[in-house]
Amino acid sequence: MFPKSTIAVALYASLAVAAPAPQVPGYTDGDWPVSNSLEPLTDLATSFGPDSQVSAQPTRAPTGTESGAAPPRVSSDVTGATSHGPYSGTATTTGAVSNTPAGQTIPILPPNPTATYYNADGTLLEQQPIPYTPAGGLGTNGTTPRYMVESDFDFESIALGLYQEWIELDLFNNGLAVFSEEDFIAAGLTAEDRSLIQFMAQQESGHATLLTNMLGEAAPVQCTYNYPFTTVREFVDFNQRLTRYGESGVWGFINHLDSREVGQLLAQSIATEARQQMIFRQMSGLHPMPVWFETGIPQSWAWSLLAPYISSCPANCTRLAWQNFPALTIVNNPNINRFSANDTKDYEQVGQRASDPSNSTIPQDESCVNLNSTGYSCGPAIARNRSEPLSFPGKAIHLTWDAPGEPVGPNNSYTTSIGGVAGAPQYVGWASQLNFTYTPLEMTGEREGWTYQPAGEVYEGDPAVNGTMFVVLTDEELYVTPFNLSMVNPHVIALGIYQAG
């Protein structure tokens, strides 16, 4: 048997001789000089340690009350929460925060009368305020930034975001606490992967502090949670789903905020959330970014997906105004743990909540987790391509959905409801990337039906339906776009997540 290093050297040597120049169909003028040779691996380092000295100045970051010390965080790296599970008490307050709504729907209006700017030749049309700066932009007139919410819309949106940050802080730490090192290794995740998850929990401590400071004394606080996973694979899968709607929920409202300053800082935190979602996809053996554009969803969608996992909150925890939609269950939602997702059985998730992960405890001879076969393995990796995709256009999608009126969320104190003007369900709306696509719903029973996965593209070559995405039932085909997707809310009957890729 050859030593591994010998095999590697021989392999690299053969590649250096035999590998053709990269070829991309339709790409021309790519024959500029490059080196295709690979240096044989014959002189790798064998000992490690500090072997050089550099000039340095003893220093440390100021702490506590010292000048220049960083602001305190609202939570330590470990939350200290030790109880998890369903809520068993009786709600003393029910329903979303409300006063006297002005109507049931927002009227559809023409474009804003001030939206008239068009630059045909690319020259400056207005006088510059200073050199190298074009006219226009909000918050660029020299006013001092105020990093606080500026409206009820801002407050409720950031408060929702804070509920999301709190659960992520607890969730990431919880998985590290309940699963052993051996459990993670069996799922293909090493000590370095666990360290990365621990660091992501620390990031959430910073995010929670930022959002708390932008809200003030009424900011929501840490709650108690009820998680669905029982294995490391399910923990990681749940993470990739939860961070999906955590990220998408912010993209949906960030450009509607009245406070541009709050939006700026929120964008800088949600950029990290996007990276977390990608990393958890990689840990799940999914392609890290199978879309060209990330989806934005309304706040009520994000709250509907999040609330079922919040068991209870302290009595003084600020309540939210957003709607809780009934859960939509995709009966044959693809199981990411199968080498052939087409063999997924009905209800092959660990529970009936919309974001529950795929069941990882399937027979070994049906699992992709420990396979060493390109195109079929789904172990942790930088990227994975599947020989059989998780889903495909035209696939029959079987659905069931809950009736409205179910208690949900912290202390069972919220109640699911349908849109204010929604009639009988007739369509399935697919929210993915820049598109919102409808397919007809075929009823097969009371709160049961089926549709098919649509085949539309965002741009040529980019399937609109892909990744971890969102599906709703509606009573009509209301035309909406990424900037006004919340207009569909009064027509939504149920909401779910589809694992398209």
Secondary structure, DSSP 8 states (H G I E B T S, - for coil): ---HHHHHHHHHHHHHHH------TT--S-----------S-------S--------------TTSTT-----SS-SS-----BS---S--SS-S---S--S-SS-------TT-----SSSS--S--SBTTB-S--SS-SS-----S--SHHHHHHHHHHHHHHHHHHHHHHHHHHHS-HHHHHHTT--HHHHHHHHHHHHHHHHHHHHHHHHH-TT-----EE-----SHHHHHHHHHHHHHHHHHHHHHHGGG-S-HHHHHHHHHHHHHHHHHHHHHHHHTTS-S---SS-----HHHHHHHHGGGEEE--TT----------BEEETT---TTBS-GGG--TT-BSSSSTT--B---S-GGGB-TT---TTT--SS-S----SS-S--TT-EEEEEE--S--EESGGG-EE----TT--S--EEEEEETTEEEEEE-EEEETTEEEEE----BSSTT-BSS-SEEEEEEESS-----GGGGGGGGGGEEEEEEEE--
